[in-house]
């Protein structure tokens, strides 16, 4: 079937030639609207571009009064053009003047035209402008004409995105694409990061918009969709998908979209109109995203995220763009922006290039945030809309103190934050001066300030922070970043490296804590768990799979030959689990002794108190172990019945609430009366205000991220713990049972304690 002389593919070919010609931006726009009008047999073709002040300005026209260019303006939502921009939906009218939104602009001379077809100029779901054709006669434009105009609008969107039109702006006027944006999120990790955006699940930038051979593009599209469907089916058939029910639900949604005949039909229609396969996917994705941005139903908006991820997956498949190329293109000052991330995914990025992390979801105790904290990266979470509004390469600022994210900041904002960074650097220098001073309160109470770690990259921070040792070494991180189970030799090598770096300081190794939200891609399970956080994980898993625990214990024993070894068991629920684990450890000791290996000089076995059931076994627990570590993240989650990964409830309750402080005091008191050392190694210890509360209820050993040790030590030096203990006792006796946060802040202010 032959193409009509004035069909959309002919128009696209002509426009591609125009974009390549060495023309000034205004001359190019004038030629483009003239070509569109001629191809569509329209008497008028006009392009309106959205400015940063929410005004749509006429940038080019064929048919209206030429003197109206850059003079005619409509606010967002005003008139037909403003209505299209605000709704991101086209308007096809046979009598435009009869529409209630019609607004007459006398300078344009458009009163003689009746039929009207306008489409939004969209890029990544954002409206950048409006493209309009008009005729004097009353007629409704055909669906084919609407599709053609939408396709042309894509080409214009790319022109706007390149910044070529910026030269046409009057001084002080910016286009909307480059408008500064500020997002209010939640501070997840302290610090300030200045840099440039790197989208974690990046929208693939399609540079080849137009097809040379339509049939070839349709074939590529069909093959890519087929491969995508097979890959989703393959993922759904894997056992590890069943292990995480939420992941399975997402993949089921992907499969539903991938097999949707309407979606595929729209992709094929876009390709038949002359777009490349990649551009067809981008067009349909952008159209869908723009429409869904105005939907208020949270369930439907969540489904849009599923659709977005699927379309991005299809784009990367078409373009053969994998993670290796993305890492190679990483700037030296990367601000990673993501909807959500796993801890292992963050570790894929080179640490020396990371300046900040922005998450649309997440919670302060999610594992990616814990890893970011260990890496010293400022994090802002629950930053709604950051992914859709950001572009790769945009300047960005992450304020980890108040949770704000500034996208494309103005020069004065950037200058203010640059000064803030310099101030923080001076403050860090002050903390470094405290590094070698003892951790003692104003009234002479010694506190052990320990560091949390999990990888070899953490070890230099042990000396830099002045930590008394490593209070929690998360051995599972080595497993999470590996493609297969780390061999015994690799484990032993890491553990020896950690002990060497500690140079005699205490190191507590937590045995493998996987399961729940810590999924190993190469580790499959037999059953589906509706609530993995309360299921088969940590010590429960390793007691059932003894080879895992025995291999790890053997590596720890060999690495610690001639030195002290401290082994901690995670998620203990009853004392019998400690006895089972101790028996396995003793068996490995006997085995190594039989073969002449040097054994640790001292072996201490402890338990992590995370499960509330241990609160009714406290004295028995203290007698069964050499030490106890409180995992405040999980303990708080279980005591308050809040899922720390659920943004609706993660921050609903305050860890400094009186009920939870009473729980912590009971643990500290039990350790004291039994002579058993007790440490708290959750993130609760990492901020001066919550560390104050811990010291007030009786803790004398805490472990935190390396970056937190300086601020906590500075606070401790100004603190009278005896006076604070009396205040906390009075507070916990109060039947009102509110949060102690305000009381502690007031106490700090009264005594000049820096928080």
N, C-alpha and C positions, 0 to 999 in steps of 0.2 A: 504494500500500500504506500503510495507516494505522499511525501510531505507537502502540504499546501505552501504556496510561495511565501505567505506571510505567517507561517506557523511558529510556535514557541521555540522550536529548536533553531530555526533561522534567526530569530530574535536573540537568543542566547549566544549564538555564534558571533553575531554582529556586536553584541555588548562586550564579549570577551575581547574582541579586536580593539574596541574603544578603550577598554581598561589598560591595554598594552601600549596605546599611543602616547607619545610625550606631550600631554596636554596639561594646561593649568586646571586645578580642581573645578573651578566654575565652568570653564569651557567643556570639560568632560561631562559634568552633570547636565548642562544644557543639551549636549548631543544625545545623552542617554534618554532624557524625557522625550526628545524629538523622535528618536528611534522607536520608543515604546508606543507613542501616539500613532506613528505611521503604521506599525505592525498590527496594532489592535483596531485600526480605523477609528480612532478616538480623536475628537476635536480638542480635547484638553488632556494633558498628563502633567501632574504636579507632584513634587516631592517635598514633604514637610519633615524636618529633623527635630528631635526632642533635645532641648537644652537642659542644663543642670538645674535651672530655676523652674522646671516643669512647664516650660513654654514650648509650643511647637511653632517653629519658624519656617516660612516658605523659603526653601533653598534653591529651587529651580522649577520652571514651568514652561510648557508649550501650550499656548492657547489663551491663558489668562494674561492680564496686563503685566508686561515685563518689569515695570517700575515697582510692582508689589513684592518682587523678590527681595528677601531679607527685611521687608517692612511688614508684610502681613503676618500676624501672629495669633495663635489661639492657645488658651491655657488647657492643661490636661483635663479632659472631661467636658470641654467647652466646644460646642458645634459638632458637626459630623466627624471631622478629623480628630478632635479631642476625644470624642466618644470611642472611636476605633482604638486610639492609643491607650485609653484607660482600661478598655475591656480586652484588648489584644484579640479582637474578633473582627472579621471583615463586615462591611456593609454593602449590600447590592440593592440599589433603589432605582425604580423607574421614574419616580418623581421626588427628587431629593428635597425640594422646597416644601413638600407636604409632611416631611418627617419632623416630629416635635423637637429634635435636637438641632435642626438646621439653624445656622446663624449666618447672616449675610455680611460679607466684608466688602464694602463699597470700592476699596482700592483695587480689588482683583477683577471686577467686571464679570463675575460668574453668574449673574442673575439670569442670563439667557440660556443656561444649561440645565437640563432636567435629570437625565439619567446619570447615575453616580455609582462607581465601584471603587471602594477604598479597602486596602489591606494593610495590616501592621507590618512594619519592617522589623523582623525579629532576629535576635541572635542569642542562642542559649536561653531562650524563653524570655529574654528582656526586650521590651519595646524600645527601639531606637528612633523610630519615626513612622510616617504613614505615606504610602504611595497611592495616588488617586488617578483614575481616568474618568472623563465626563463627555457626554454628548448632548446635543440640543434635543434630539427626539426622545420621547419617552419609551424606554425599552429596558428589559431586564437582561443583564449580561449572562452568558452561558457559563455552566460549571467549568468548561474547558478554559474559558477566558479568565475566570477567577483563579484557577490552578496556575495558569501561565503567569498572571500578575504576582501571585505569591512566590513563584519560583524566581522571578526577576527581583523581587524584594530581597531574597537571600543574597543575591549578588551585591545589591546596594548595601546590605548590612555589613558585608565584609569590607566594603569601601569605607564605611563610617568607622569600623573597628580599627582599620589601619592608621587612622588619625589624619588622613589626607585632607579632610574637610575642616580641620582645626584652623587652617589658614584663612578660612572664610569668615571666622567669628570676629565680632567686634571686640575690642579690648575689654577684658573683664568678664567675657561671656564664655562659658565652657559647655561642651556637649554633655548629655546625660551619661554617656558611657564612661566618661572620665570623672564623674561627679564624686567628690569625697563622701564616704559613708562611715558612720560610727555605729557599732553594734554593742549593746549592753549584754554581756554574758556573766558567767560566774568564774571567779578566780580559783583555779585549780592548783597552780604552782607559781610561787613568787618569782618576780623578775620582770625585766622589760626587754623585748626583742624588736629590733628594727631590721627590716629586710624586704624581700620580695616573695610574692605568693608562689607556692608550688602546690597545685591541687593533687591530693593523694590519689583520688580516682579521677584523673584529669579528663576533661572534655577534649577529645582528640580534635586538633585544629585541622579542618579540611581545607587544603589549599587547591586541590584539583576539583573545582565545582562542576565543570561542564564535561559532557561525555563526547568522545570522538566516535564511538560505536555503541549505539543504544542497546543492540542485542547482546553485545559482549558484557555491558554493564548489568543487564538483567540476569545474565547467566552467573556473573560474579555474586550478585545479590542473592540469588537462589541458593548457590552453593554455600555462601556464608551463613545464611539462615539455617540451612540443613545441618551444617557443622555445629552451629550454636545449639540447636535442639538436641543433637547427639551429646554434646558436652554437658548440657544440663541433665539429661537422662542419666549420664554416667555419674555425675556428682550425686544425684538422688539415690543411686544404687549402692553408694559406698556406705560402709557401716558407720563411719565417723559422723555422717550427716544425721543419722538416727540418734547419735549421742547428744546432739544439740538440737532440740526440737525447734527452736526459733530459727536456726539456719535452714532447717528443712522447710519451714513455712515460707521463708523468703524464696527458696528455690522453686517451690510449688507455684508461687506467684510468677516467677520468671518463666516457668514452663507454660503457664496459662497465657502470658503475653506472647511468648515465642510461637505458640500454636494458634494465635488469634488471626483468623483469615482477614479480618478488616485491617489489621495493622500491616500485614504483608501486602494487601491490595494497595494501601496508600503508599507504601514504599515503591511498589512497581509503577504506580501512576506517576510518581515524582521522577522516576528514572526514564519513563517513556516521554516525559516532557523535556528531556535533554540533560538531566543532571547525572553526574557520576553516581555510582552506588553509594559512596561515602556521603556525598552531598544529599542524596535522597534520604538516608537515615537521619542526617542532621536536620533536614527540613521537617520531617515528620516528628522528630523528637522535640524540636523547638516549638512547633505548633501545639503539640500536646502539653508541653510544659507551660506555655503561656496561658493556655486555657485553664489548667489545673491550679495555677497560682492564684486564681480568683475564687477557687472553691474553698469554703470554710469548713467542710466536714473533715475532721482530722484523719478518719480512716481512709478517705479517698486521697487526701494529700500524702499519706504514708504510701499508698499504692503507687503514687507518682514517683516516689523515690525508687521503688522497685523497677518501674518502667525505665527510669533514667539510667539505673545501673545496667539494665539489660541492653539498652541502646548503646551505651558506652562500650560494653563488652563486644557488641557487634561491630562498632566502629574500629576498635583496636584489632579485631580479627581481620577486617577488610584491609587495614593499612599495615598489618604486620608489625605493629608497634608494641613491644613488650616492656617489662620492667627494667631490662638492662639499658635500653635507650633512654628511658625516663631518668634513671639514676645518673647517666652520663651527662644529661642536660641540666643537672641540678646547679642552681647558682650558689655562690659562696656564702650567701646570707639568706638561706631558705626559711620562709615561714610556711610550714606545712598546714594546709587547710583540708579538713576531712569531715564527713558526716560522723563516722566512727572508725576506730582502728583497733587492731590487736597489738599487744605488746611487741610481738615478733616483727610486725610490719614496721613499727617505728625504728626498730634496730636495723632494718635494711638500709636506712638513710645514714650516710657518713656523718658522725657526730660533729666533726669540725665545721660542717657547713650548715648545721641547724641553728636557727636563732629563736624559733618559737613554734608553738603548736596551737592550732585553733580547731576545736571540735564542736559540731552542731549538737552532739549528744554527750553522753558520758557522765561520770560522777567523780568526785575528788578521790575516791578510793578505788576506782577502776584500775585495772592492771597497766593499761597504757599510760595512765597518769602517774602511777607509781614509778614506772620505768623512766618516764620523762623527768620526774623529780630527781631520780638517781643520776640522770644525765645532766642535771642542772639547766633544764630547758623551761622557760616560762610557758604556762599553759592557761588558756581561757576556754571554758567549756560552755555548753548550752547556748552557743552563739547562733541563733536561728537565722537562716537565710544566707550565711556566709559563703557557702559553696556556690549557690546560684549567682551571687552578686560579684564574686571574685573572678578574676582572669589570671592565668599564669603570667607572672612577671609584674603584676601590680605591686606598687609600693604598699607596705603594710607595717603596722605597729601592733604588737601584742603587749598589753599591760596586765601582767600576772598578779598585780596588787589589787586591782579593782574589777578585773574581768572584762575590761573594754578592749575592743579591737577597732583600730582605725584603718580603713581601706582607702588607698589613694589620698593620704592626709595632705592638708594644706601646709605650705612651708612653715608657718608659725607654729603649727602643732608638731611638726617634725623637729623643729628647733627646740621646742620645749621638752620633748622626750629625749632628744640628744643630751640636753643638760641633765635630765633625770638620770640617764645612764651614767653620765660622769659623776653625779652625786652618789649613785649606788656603788660605783667603783671606789670612791673615797671611803664609803662605809665598809665595803669589803676589805679594804686595806686596814681599817680599824679592827675588823674581826680577825684578820691575820695576825695582828699584834697580840691578840688574846690567845692565839693558837697554843703557845707553850705554857700558858698560865694554868694552874690547877682549877678544876671545876668545883668551886666552893662558893656557897652562898654568903651573904653579908654577915650572917650570924654563925659562920664556920661549919655548916653542914656540907659534907662532900657528896657529890652526885656523879655517878658514872655516865658520861655522855658518849654513847656508842653510835656506830654508823651502820646503816643498812646497805647491803651490796648484793650482787648477783652475777656479775660478769668480770672478766679480767680488766675491762676498761674502767671499772669503778676503783681499782686498787690505788692509783696515784692520789685519789682524794683522801685516803686514809691519813697520809702525812700532811696534805694541804689543809685539811679541816681541823687537825689537832684532836681527832677522835681517840677515845681511850681503847678502841678495838672495834671489832665487827660484831654487833649484837645480833645480827640476822644476816646470814648469807643464803640467799634464795637459790638453791641448787637447780630448781626446775627451769630457770631461765636458759641455762646451757642446753636443755632438752628442747625448749620452745624455739630456739633460733636454729636448731640443727635440722637437716633434711631427713635424717634417720636417727635411731637411738645412738647416743654417744657411746663409743666403746669404753670398756673399763680403763684402758690406757689413757684415753683422752680425759676421762673424769679424774683419774689420779693426777694427771699433769696439771689440770686446773686447780685442784685442791692444794697441791704442793706449792703452786705459784701464789695462792692466796696466803698460805701460812708463811711463806718466805717474805711476802710483802708486809705481813703483820709484825715481823721481827719480835716475836715473843709476846705481843699483845693478844688479848683474848679474841678468839674467833668462834662463833657459834654457827655450825652448819645445820640448816634445816633439811631433813630428808625430803625426798621427792614429793612435791605437793602439786600433783596434776589432777585433772577432773574438774567438774564444774565449768567455770569460764576459762580454764586453762587447758585448751584442747591441743593435743599433739596431732598433726595431720597424718602421721604414720602409725598412730596407735588406735586400733579399732576395738570396740566393745560389742558385746553380744546383745545388749538390751537398750531400749529407748527409755530415757528418764524424763519424766515430766518436770521435775525440779532438780537439775543436776547439782545445784549448790548444796542441797541437803542429801545428796546421794552418794554414789560410789566414787570417792575421791580421797586424796591424801593417804593417811595411814590405813584407811579401810581398803584402798586399792592395793597398796604395797604388801599388806599382810595376805591378801588373796593372791597376789602375784609375787611370791617371795623371791623369785630370781631377780626382780628389779631391785628390791631392798638389799639383798645379799651382795649383788654386784656393786652397788653404791657404797655399802658399808665397807666392803673389802678395799675399794679404792681409797676411801677416807682413812682407814687404818694404815694402809701402806704409805700414804702421803704424809701422815702424821708421825711416822716412826721417830722416837726419841723426843717427841714434843707432846704438849697437852692436846687432846681432842675432845671437843664438845659437840655432841650430836643431839639435835632436837627433833622430836616427833610431832608432826602437825595434825591438827584436828582430832586429838584424842577425845573420846567420849566416855570411856570407862577405864578403870585402873587395869583391868585384864588385858587391854591392848598393849599397855606398857610392858607387862610381863612377857607377852608373846614376842614383842620386838626385842626386848632385852635378851631373850633366849636365842634369837637369830643372831644378834650381835655377838654374844658369847661364843656361839658356834664358829663364827668367822675368826674370832680372836684365837680360838684353839687351832683352827686350820692353819692360820699364818704362823703361829708359834711352832707347829709341828714341822713346817718347812723352813724354819730358821729365819723368817723375816723379822726385822726390828719392829717392835710394837710401840704404840704411844706410851710416853712416860706416865700419862694420866688420862683416864677415859671417864668422862662425865656424860651422863644421859639425862636429858630434860624433856619436858613436854610443853607443847603450846596450848595455852588455855584460850580456846575460841568457842567451844561448845558450852552453852549454859548448864548442861547436865553436870559439869564438873563443879559447879558452885555448891552442890550438895555432897561433894566428895573432897572438899578442900583439904582437910587434915590428912586424909588417906593419900591424896595426890602428893602433898608436900613430903610425906614420908617415903613415897615410892620412887622419887626422882632426886637428882642432884641439884636441879634448878628448874624454874618455871618461867616461861615467857608468855606474856599476855598479847595475843593477837587482836588488838583493839578494833581493827577493821571488821573482821568477821564477827567478833563477839558483839559489837554494837549492832551489826546487821541482824544477828539472830535474836538478841535481847529485845530489840525494838520492832522486829518483824518487818524490816525494810530491805528491799533488794537494792544493793548499792549500784547496780547497773540500770535501774529503772528511774529515769529522770523525773517521773511524776512523784516519787516518794523518797528518792535518795537524800534529799536535803530537807525533808519534812521535820525531822527531829534533831535536836541539838545534842552532840556528844557530851556537852558540859551540863546536861540536864541533871537535876538532883538524883533521879532514880539510877542513872548510869554511873554517876560518881559514887553512889552507895555500893554498887556492884564492885567497882574498882577498889574501894577502900576495904571491903571484905577480903579481897584477894591479897592486898598488901598486908593486912593484919594477920592473915593466916600464914603468910611467909615469915613474918616476924616472930610469931609465937612458936613456929616449928624450926626456926633457924635455917630456912631454905631461901636462897637468893631468888628474888623476883625482879624481872625486867619487863618493861612494856616496849614492844618493838613495832607497834602499828604507827600509822601516820599521825595519830593524835599527839604524839610527842614532838612533832615537827614545827609547831608554831608556838611562840613564846606564851601566848594566852592560855593554850591548852596544857603546855608543859607546866605552867604555874599551878594549874588545877591538879595535875598529877603529883607534884611535889607536896601540895597541900593535903592530899589524901594519904600520903605515906610512901610513894615510890622514891627510891634512891638510885635507880638505874633505868635509863631509857635509851632507846635506839631509834635513829631517824635518818633521813637523807643527809648526805654530807653538807649540802648547802645550808641546812637548818642549824647546824651545830654552833656556828658563830653567833647568830641572833639569840639562841637559847642561852648560850654561855654568858653573853652580855647582860641578858635579863637576870640570870641567876646571881651575878655578882652584886646586883642592887637589891636582892630579895632577902627579907627576913623570914625564913621558913617557919620558925616557931610561931610568929605572929600570924602568918598565912594559915598554918594548920588550925589555929583557933578559929579563924574566920570561916574556914571550910567546914569545921565541925558544927558551928552555929548554923551555917547555911543548910547543911544536910539534915539538921534537926527541925528545920522549918517545914510544917505540914503543907504549905502552899506548893512545894515541890516544883518550882519553876526552874529555869536555867540559871546557872551560876555565872554566866558570861558577863552580864552587866555589873554584877558585884565585883568580879575580878578586875574588870576594866577600871571601875571607880577606885578600887584599892591601888592599882598600878598608878593611876593619875595622882592620887593623894600622896604617894610615896616617891614620885618621880622615877618610876620604873619604866624603861623604854620597851614598848611592845612592837 
